[in-house]
Amino acid sequence: MAAVAEKFDYLSVADYLAGEEISEIKHEYVEGQVYAMAGAKINHNKIVRNMSSLLWNHLRHQPCEPLSGDMLVKTLGKRFRYPDVVVVCDDDPSKDERVIESPILIIEVLSKSTRKKDKGEKRLEYLAIPSLLEYVLIEQDFAEIEVQRRSASWQSSYYFLGDEVVLESVNASLPVEAIYERVKNDDVLAWLEQQQAEGA
């Protein structure tokens, strides 16, 4: 989400984490500077809900689980990010209940204002996390899902409506239409019309 920087000469990690505990606005932290997170649109929230629900149903009896929105992930150096959805397992070494250090799957939902950062700066940070197996980027304004896997040297695979997204990190295959359920954009609406016409 678009960031508004709050400039300090340098804010320590401890002061940042203490501030996040009482702040009404979430902030990401990059090498001593904090950046306010902007609010998300309804399609964004629906996709996050759908992914969290699909992953929870798949993982509910396993040692890993999806978490969304409010969990910080420690990335490169002194950087903390709020991914939209993250899957973490019981062996995460973090001693801070607000922070994840060893995610296996990170998901970001893209918008016009976040696409450049999620595909650039954040991607580099996430892919450098030793535990990470997959990074997923989901467009909200049209139907496209990009998956990068450590097993494929971080080469991108793309999925569209009618496909199943393969997530090796959690051994799951998720229908793209389930990820976009109740989302309203031109691609989804056209696909639903086509499905209805074919079923008529």
C-alpha positions, 0 to 999 in steps of 0.5 A, a space after each residue: 500500500 502506498 506509503 507516507 514517510 515519517 522522517 526521523 534522524 533514526 528510529 530504533 527497531 525497539 522504538 518502532 515495535 513499541 510504537 506499532 503496538 499502540 498505533 492506530 495506523 500500521 507502518 513498515 520500517 526500513 533502516 530507521 525510517 517508518 512508512 504509513 500504510 494506506 487503506 485497502 479497497 474492497 477487492 483487495 480485502 476480498 482476495 485476502 479473505 479468500 486466500 486466507 480461507 482457502 489456505 486455512 481450510 487446507 492447512 488446518 490440521 498441519 503445523 503451518 497456518 496462514 496469517 493476514 494483515 497484522 503480522 510483521 515479517 522481518 526481511 533484509 537487514 533492519 526492515 519489517 513489512 506487513 504482507 497481505 497473507 503469510 504462511 508460517 510454521 510452528 518452528 518459526 524462531 521469532 521470540 516476538 509474537 508480533 514478528 515472523 522471521 521464517 515464512 514459507 509463503 508470502 502473498 501480496 495483493 497488487 494495486 496501481 499504487 503498490 505494484 512497483 514496490 511489491 514487484 521491486 523493492 519488497 520482492 528483493 527483500 522477500 526472496 532473500 529470506 532463507 526460509 521462503 519457498 514461494 512469493 505470490 502476487 495477485 492482481 486485484 484490478 484484473 485476473 492474473 496471479 504470478 507465483 515465484 518459487 525457490 525450486 524454479 530459481 524464482 522464475 515466474 509462473 502465471 495463472 488465470 481464470 480457469 487455471 489452478 494455482 499450484 503452491 508447492 510450499 503448502 502442497 496445494 492447488 487452488 482454483 483461480 476463480 476461488 481466489 477471485 470469488 465475489 471480486 468485481 473486475 472486468 476479467 471476473 465479470 466477463 468470465 462469469 458471463 461466459 460460464 453462465 452462457 456455456 451452462 445455459 
